Amino acid sequence: MVALRLDKKEIINGLKMGIYTKEYKHRNLYPDPDELDDLSGEEHTIYIYINENYDITGVRSFFGETPSMSDMGAKTIEEGGEVRIPVVIKEVTPLSVQLGMLSMNEYKVLKVCDGRNTLVQVAQINQKPVEEIEKMMEKLHKKGLVDVIKRSAA
């Protein structure tokens, strides 16, 4: 368990345009020296996703700066299968929503397409069916905003 402080004003500001993402890095200052498998002394990264209802819709944790393929869910898919990871290739501003270039839902989805979440995890965080997110990814890809990287589990 990790004690994490969240600033209410920071969350409110983050929610003005969709979903709030909190990144938190930490390490255990007192790992168990007798436990050979204790990796808690290494830096961990935690991402917490909070929606406009202040519900936590996703939590990701991993060692280091970026998740490994096993952290991304490669262990859970069948051999020969693949993990799909959406990544924003062109940043958009909240003004894109105000000008009608993107819907609010599209903007919220783009905010979690950071290369640290699979397509399934993006759907879970946004509380949408995977099929809806897949269609949205196609549309956003045609607009030149996102690519979906496919990684093999094998």
Order of alpha helices (4+ residues) and beta strands (2+ residues): alpha-beta-beta-beta-beta-alpha-alpha-alpha-alpha-beta
